[in-house]
Amino acid sequence: MTKITYKNQKLSLKEDQTVLNALLEGGYSISHACEQGVCQSCILKASPSNDLPKTSQIGLKSTQQEQGYFLSCLCKPTTDLEITDAEDLGVKFQGEIISTLKLTPSVYALRLKIEGDFPYKAGQYINLIRPSDQTIRSYSLASIYDKNSYQQKYTEIELHIKAFPGGEMSSWLCSDIKAPTQITGPMGDCFYSSSFKGNDLLLLGWGTGLAPLYGILQEALSSGHKGNIHLYHWGNEPEDLYFQKEINIITDQNSHVFYKAGLQCENKIKNLKNLMFGDACALIQKEIPSLKDWKIFLCGSEAKVNKARRIFYLSGADLSDIYADAFFTWQIPESTPKEEKITG
């Protein structure tokens, strides 16, 4: 008889019974509605080592499938499963800030060391917790996972952080400290999948939205991506743009990678070489009239991401092919909620 483990409790499934019905019979309150796999409100997550029926992942993005997400109303497993809630962030990992590098007057690259093996996908995000007061901020991962980390005692990650004047967390992180932290995650489905290998990729990010895109770019190239990759990095001010030298080296070495950087409005500063000006989405529409079958990654403020999603959908992209990492910024410490998806 097939068994499922949920919240440290084991339940036995009846013949032809779904995971959802077994959990409901067991007295658990599981969000659900249609029970046909359409509303996706009953989504749960299985352990990576578990074998899920393919029918239980119909309609989910490939990146969600890779992480073990499934629709409990459609899942009739034939092997035992270990299940968690989709929003369950798991245990806290112990980490330490080991280096801080100033990339521009307001953007910093942080390297952190996490105790033990911490598997992740470039483009996902983590919650970073300051132990002294439990202040939490979310940051996207710019590095790619070292598959040899399981042989080591720690995992290194890289974050790109915008320092805001008076920013409660960013000011602390960017002060060149070597300090312990706590981390939960990784989370999010905005990452590269090997199933994208033959597709053209569009990567559009604003400011430190480049962080997950830079990781996704490296992940795609290391996976032998065959399609073209177009990376657009946009900002409001010149100091929002960084890693231009590093990305130009990548484009020189890979003929199928194309890169453009620009500013939303024309800047009065002279000698701004190789920059474009104007609306990034409008430029992309001119350069790539049809986005049918493209895989699209959008990283920036919620307003910019939502606008781009609408425009690219009208340009032929399927909504299921658009992966987004939207963030918020908080610049007034006293009004900052203790847990938000932000970059400052």
C-alpha positions in Angstrom: 0.0 0.0 0.0 1.4 3.4 -1.0 2.2 5.8 1.8 2.7 9.6 2.0 4.5 11.5 4.7 3.1 15.0 5.5 4.1 17.1 8.5 6.0 14.1 9.9 2.8 11.9 9.8 2.4 8.9 7.5 -0.9 8.2 5.7 -1.8 5.2 3.7 -3.6 5.7 0.3 -6.5 3.6 -0.7 -6.5 2.1 -4.2 -6.9 4.8 -6.9 -7.1 7.5 -4.2 -5.5 11.0 -4.8 -3.1 12.6 -2.5 -5.6 15.4 -1.9 -8.4 13.2 -0.8 -6.1 11.2 1.4 -4.9 14.3 3.2 -8.5 15.7 3.5 -9.6 12.4 5.0 -6.7 12.6 7.4 -8.0 15.8 8.8 -5.6 18.2 7.1 -6.8 21.5 5.7 -5.5 21.6 2.1 -6.4 24.4 -0.3 -8.5 23.1 -3.2 -11.4 24.0 -5.5 -12.0 22.4 -8.9 -10.3 19.0 -8.2 -9.6 18.8 -11.9 -6.1 20.2 -12.1 -7.3 23.5 -13.5 -7.3 26.0 -10.6 -3.9 24.7 -9.3 -4.9 25.7 -5.8 -4.0 22.3 -4.4 -0.4 22.4 -5.5 2.1 20.7 -3.1 5.8 19.8 -3.3 7.4 16.4 -3.1 10.9 15.5 -2.1 13.4 15.7 -5.1 14.1 11.9 -4.8 10.4 11.0 -5.2 8.9 9.6 -8.4 5.8 11.6 -9.3 3.2 10.5 -11.9 3.5 12.7 -15.0 -0.2 13.3 -14.9 0.1 15.1 -11.6 2.2 17.8 -13.1 0.1 18.6 -16.2 -0.1 22.4 -16.7 2.8 23.3 -14.4 5.9 25.1 -15.8 8.9 22.9 -16.4 10.8 24.7 -13.8 8.1 23.9 -11.2 8.1 20.3 -12.3 11.9 20.1 -11.8 11.5 21.2 -8.2 8.9 18.5 -7.4 5.7 20.6 -7.5 2.5 18.7 -8.3 -1.2 18.9 -8.3 -2.5 16.8 -5.4 -5.9 16.4 -6.9 -4.4 14.6 -9.9 -1.7 12.7 -8.0 -2.3 8.9 -7.6 1.2 7.8 -6.7 2.5 4.2 -7.1 5.5 4.8 -4.8 5.8 6.4 -1.3 6.0 10.2 -1.3 7.4 12.8 1.2 5.3 16.0 0.8 5.5 19.6 2.0 3.3 22.6 1.4 4.3 24.6 -1.7 5.1 27.7 0.4 7.1 25.7 3.0 10.5 27.4 3.1 12.1 24.7 5.2 14.8 25.0 7.8 17.1 27.9 8.3 20.6 27.5 7.0 23.6 29.1 8.8 25.6 31.5 6.5 28.3 34.0 6.7 29.2 37.1 4.5 32.7 36.5 3.3 33.3 39.4 0.9 31.8 42.6 -0.4 32.7 44.1 -3.8 31.6 47.6 -4.9 30.5 47.3 -8.6 29.1 50.9 -9.0 28.5 53.7 -6.5 25.3 52.0 -5.3 25.5 48.4 -6.4 27.5 45.7 -4.5 28.3 42.0 -5.0 28.2 39.9 -1.9 29.7 36.5 -1.5 28.2 34.3 1.2 29.3 30.9 2.6 26.5 28.6 3.6 27.1 25.6 5.9 26.6 22.3 4.2 25.3 21.5 0.8 22.7 24.1 -0.5 21.5 23.0 -3.9 19.9 25.8 -5.9 19.2 27.1 -9.4 20.7 30.4 -10.6 17.8 32.8 -10.8 16.0 31.6 -7.7 15.9 33.7 -4.6 16.6 33.3 -0.9 15.5 34.9 2.3 18.4 36.5 4.1 17.9 36.9 7.9 19.8 39.3 10.1 20.2 37.3 13.4 20.3 40.3 15.7 16.7 41.4 15.0 15.3 38.8 12.5 14.9 41.4 9.8 14.3 39.5 6.5 15.0 40.5 2.9 14.8 38.4 -0.3 17.6 38.4 -2.9 18.1 36.6 -6.2 21.0 34.3 -6.8 23.6 35.5 -9.4 25.9 32.5 -9.1 25.5 29.0 -10.4 25.5 26.0 -8.1 28.7 24.1 -7.8 27.7 20.4 -8.1 30.8 19.4 -6.1 29.4 21.3 -3.0 28.1 18.0 -1.6 31.7 16.9 -1.1 32.5 20.1 0.8 31.4 21.5 4.1 29.9 24.7 2.6 28.3 26.3 -0.5 29.1 29.7 -1.8 26.5 32.0 -3.4 26.6 35.5 -4.9 24.0 38.3 -4.5 23.9 41.7 -6.1 22.5 44.4 -3.8 21.4 48.0 -4.4 22.3 50.2 -1.5 19.6 52.7 -0.6 20.3 55.7 1.6 18.9 54.8 5.0 18.1 51.2 3.8 17.8 49.1 6.9 19.2 45.9 5.4 21.2 47.1 2.4 23.2 49.6 4.4 24.2 46.8 6.8 25.0 44.3 4.0 27.0 46.8 2.0 29.2 48.0 4.9 31.9 45.5 4.1 31.1 43.5 7.2 32.0 39.8 7.8 29.0 38.7 9.7 26.9 35.6 10.3 23.5 35.4 8.7 20.6 32.9 8.4 19.1 31.8 5.1 15.9 30.1 4.0 15.2 28.8 0.5 15.9 28.5 -2.3 12.6 29.6 -3.9 11.1 30.6 -7.2 10.8 29.1 -10.7 12.6 31.8 -12.6 15.6 29.7 -13.7 17.0 27.9 -16.7 15.9 24.3 -17.6 17.7 21.9 -19.8 14.4 21.5 -21.7 14.9 25.1 -23.0 18.1 24.1 -24.8 16.7 24.5 -28.3 14.6 27.7 -27.7 15.7 31.3 -28.2 15.9 33.1 -24.8 15.0 36.7 -24.0 16.5 38.1 -20.8 15.3 41.5 -19.7 16.3 43.1 -16.3 16.4 46.5 -14.7 19.1 47.5 -12.2 20.0 44.6 -9.9 17.5 42.5 -11.8 20.6 41.6 -13.8 21.7 39.3 -10.9 19.3 36.4 -11.6 19.7 36.9 -15.4 23.5 36.8 -15.2 23.2 33.5 -13.3 20.7 32.2 -15.9 23.0 33.2 -18.7 25.9 31.3 -17.2 23.7 28.3 -16.5 22.4 28.2 -20.1 25.9 28.4 -21.5 27.3 25.7 -19.2 24.4 23.5 -20.2 25.3 23.8 -23.9 22.4 26.0 -24.9 21.8 25.9 -28.7 19.3 28.7 -29.3 20.1 32.4 -29.4 20.3 34.4 -26.1 19.3 38.1 -26.1 20.2 39.9 -22.9 18.9 43.5 -22.3 20.0 45.3 -19.1 18.3 48.6 -18.4 18.5 51.3 -15.7 17.4 54.8 -14.7 20.9 56.1 -14.1 24.4 55.0 -15.4 25.2 53.6 -12.0 22.4 51.1 -12.3 24.3 49.3 -15.0 27.2 47.0 -14.2 29.0 43.9 -15.4 29.2 45.3 -18.9 32.9 44.2 -19.4 32.1 40.7 -18.1 29.1 40.3 -20.4 31.0 41.6 -23.4 33.6 39.0 -22.8 30.8 36.4 -22.9 29.4 37.7 -26.1 32.9 37.7 -27.7 33.2 34.1 -26.9 29.7 33.0 -27.8 28.3 34.1 -31.2 24.7 33.2 -30.2 24.7 35.6 -27.2 23.6 39.2 -27.9 23.8 42.0 -25.3 22.5 45.6 -25.1 22.5 48.0 -22.1 20.5 51.2 -21.9 18.8 53.9 -19.9 15.2 54.7 -19.7 15.8 58.4 -20.4 18.7 60.1 -22.2 21.3 61.1 -19.7 23.1 64.5 -19.6 26.4 62.8 -18.7 28.7 62.8 -21.7 30.9 59.9 -22.9 28.3 57.2 -22.2 29.5 54.8 -24.8 27.6 51.8 -26.2 24.3 52.7 -24.3 20.9 52.9 -25.8 18.1 55.2 -24.6 14.4 54.8 -24.3 11.9 52.1 -23.4 13.4 48.7 -23.4 10.2 46.9 -24.3 9.6 49.2 -27.3 13.1 48.5 -28.5 12.7 44.7 -28.1 9.4 44.9 -30.1 11.3 46.5 -33.0 14.2 44.1 -32.9 12.2 40.9 -32.2 8.7 41.3 -33.7 7.5 37.8 -32.8 8.3 36.1 -29.5 6.4 32.9 -30.3 8.1 29.9 -28.7 10.7 32.1 -27.0 11.5 31.5 -23.3 11.4 34.9 -21.5 12.9 35.9 -18.2 11.9 39.3 -16.6 13.6 40.7 -13.5 12.8 44.1 -12.0 10.2 46.0 -10.2 6.6 44.6 -10.2 5.3 47.4 -12.4 8.1 47.0 -15.0 7.7 43.2 -15.0 3.9 43.3 -15.4 4.2 45.8 -18.2 6.7 43.7 -20.1 4.7 40.5 -19.5 1.6 42.2 -21.2 3.7 43.5 -24.1 5.5 40.3 -24.9 2.3 38.3 -24.6 0.9 40.6 -27.4 4.1 39.9 -29.3 3.2 36.2 -29.4 4.8 34.8 -26.3 2.8 32.2 -24.3 2.3 33.2 -20.7 3.6 29.8 -19.6 6.9 30.7 -21.3 7.4 33.9 -19.3 9.3 33.5 -16.1 9.4 36.5 -13.8 11.3 37.7 -10.7 9.5 40.8 -9.5 10.8 42.7 -6.5 10.0 45.6 -4.2 12.2 48.3 -2.8 11.8 49.9 0.7 13.8 52.9 1.5 12.3 54.1 4.8 13.6 51.8 7.6 10.8 52.5 10.1 8.1 51.6 7.7 9.8 48.5 6.4 7.8 45.3 6.9 9.8 42.5 8.5 9.3 40.1 5.5 8.9 41.3 1.9 10.3 40.3 -1.5 12.7 43.2 -2.0 16.1 44.2 -3.2 17.1 46.9 -0.8 
